[in-house]
């Protein structure tokens, strides 16, 4: 029985997947491998609760070193296939969930198909995984974490944004040294991600002291697991997995799945698995090549297909070795090593380009202007898809011309803030202009502030989109360097408090108008005032937030925006004084 997304056909090779990987990897959808694994778990456990009943242990399993109080397993089931097993180097507890997985792998058509597919794919990467775990001094059976996470598929992607054989989310991957930018995502590199996973698992075990808890922490996160342990006042994974709301559904079965996989891997013949069912290890070696070179050129030089080269290097996102490195270790077939092992400089085809480090808040239009080209050409040169967000810090290829200097604006940028007197000790104020694709959490994360702080410093609605061009006032630590961002400083802006007299005086002055308060005379109508000051009746009503059919009362005060030539002389003088005052105050307040 073939399982969707995990069926293995005779003679299948890694390069068979290359075109699909290249097309769908960053689509934000769950990979078929992960969907199949999740569906299998749900078919075993679903919404039904685990049966936890009588004391005692089934006859014939006492030789498996069961804990003193094992979870009850129904004695009526034939579990003789579990006798005399070789035990893994992870602690095994014969919990009902572990046994249920093993029963399925042993006797269920669907379970047998799944474990055979996983066993086959393990052959591709098993030697590499075993070697790295051994180097780190870790249990060999932690290889089953990669089985539970991705089915040993290096290009697997979850709908939550985790990626790779070990399913690192972006932040954790970066913490463990996995580079992720426009050109490369090392979460998809089998070797580099395995080394990162070994380091992460080592840290989790050092923190929790038990492999069951370390595995649970890998799945649900260190902080979430620690909160659950404190809430229920226990450091026993199995106890947490039994308590109501103790662990997420997925985590409560995740550890059992890994332990069951470890049992199978130590006893393959018992579960109908043979060596000839494994896919052969990928026959490849590393060779150093220049950074920033198209894979098409390297493939031609190596005498292989570009798809084959991409399949061996799934971390390369844009069909090119990463920009920003002098040399890159490329995985190639053994037959191509000699052809690519030269130490020459970057290919001549890239000699007409240079590198530009993309900053937070920068746009392709701005980059294009600086390098005397168009945004369309920059996108084409860097294989940037429409709507794709470029990671700040990414190195983009740009024409090899002398870049234009960024000329300072003739006039300071005007910024409206809720409070123009706000200052925070130990912080310096900068202003950030929103670009397409920004949201509150993204901006907060980059500037190392909290989203609620951004809300306090600016007039923004947390659930609404941030419009392009909106300028946010941000207070960052004085030590925070912002060379990697496009920001304005206090001496580059003119700040007004929203709704202040100075705010209105400035903005109306840009249109040659003066804002003033008019006292309604006896018998005067809205239309009379509008005609008197050369303004539309509808505009006058909108300014004052009332109906255009409103009947005015004598002595009533209404706001008027009028051309300076028809505004009262005293109103013009007052507006001029406000503008002069805002200039002097602004200068005085600049640090």
URUR-V89245 format. One line per field, one symbol per residue. ss: DSSP state (~ for helix, > for strand, _ for the rest). phi: phi as a letter, one per 20 degrees, with the letter a starting at -180 (. if undefined). psi: psi as a letter, one per 20 degrees, with the letter a starting at -180 (. if undefined). Layout:
ss: ???
phi: ???
psi: ???
//
This chain:
ss: _____________~~~~~~~~~~~_______~~~~~~~~~~~~~~________________~~~_______________~~~_____________~~~~~~~~~~~~_~~~~~~~~~~~~~~~~~~~~~~~~~~~____~~~~~~~~~~~______>_____>____>_~~~~~~____>___>>~~~_~~~~~~~~~~~~~~~~~~~__~~~~~~~~~~_~~~~~~~~~~~____~~~~~~______~~~~~~~~~~~~~~~~~~__~~~___~~~______>>>>>>>___>~~~~~~~~___~~~~~~~___>___>______>>>>>>>~~~~~~~_______~~~__>>>>>__>___~~~~~~~____~~~~~~~_____________>>>>>_____________>>>>>_________>>>>>>>______~~~~~~~~___~~~~~~~_____________>>>>>>>_______>_>>>~~~>>>>>___~~~~~~~~~___>>>>>>>______~~~~~~~~___~~~~~~~~____________>>>>>>>_____~~~~~~~~~~~~~~~~~~~~~__
phi: .eegncfddgmfcfffegffffedgdemdffgffffffffgfffdleffffccffobffndffelfffcfffcfffeedffeflefefedfdcefgfgffgfgffecegffffffffffffggfcgfffgffffgemdgfffgffffffbmldfdfbefenfbngdlffgffgffdnefcbfebcffeegfffffffffffgfffffembffffffffedogfffffffffelbddgffffefgmfcfgfffdffffffffffffecfffdmdcffefffgfebcececffmdffgfffffemcffffffffcffeecmbfffocfcceeecfgfdgffdefdffggffdfeccdcefdfnecfffffffdlbdfffffffdlefgnfeefgnfedecgecfffffffffcgfecdcfbedfbcfmcdeccdefdgnfcfffffffemcegfffffececefeefefgnfdeecddgfefecfececddgedccdcfgnfgfgfffffffdmdcebddefegnfdffffffgdmcfffffffgelcffefeedgnfdcecdcggfdfggfffffffffffffffffffeff
psi: ppppijqpqpjqrhihigghghhihkijqpqhghhggghgghhggbipqppocqrrpqpijhijlqrhmqqpppiiqokhijqlqpqrjqppplqhgghgghgghgipgghhgghggggghhhgiggggggghghikqphjihighghgikkoijqprijiqqrhjlprgghghhkjopoahhqnihiogghhghghggghgghhhghiqhghggghhgiqgggghggghgjlqkoghghihqpjgqqgghhigghgghgghgghilghhjkprhiiqqqqpnqrqqprqqjpphgghgghikrqhhghhhimiiohkkqqpqjqgqpoppqqhiighhjjqkrrqqhijijrrqpopqpiqqhgggghhklaqhghggghjlpqpipppppiqoqprqmroqqqopqqhqqppppqhojipqppjqqprpppprpiqrghgggggjlrqhhghhhirnqphiqqoqpippppporqhiopkhjqorqrhjjropqppirhhghgghhhhjkrpprppppqpiprhhggghhjlqqgggggghjlrqijppqqpiqpqppoqqhhiqphhhggggghgghghghggghip.
//
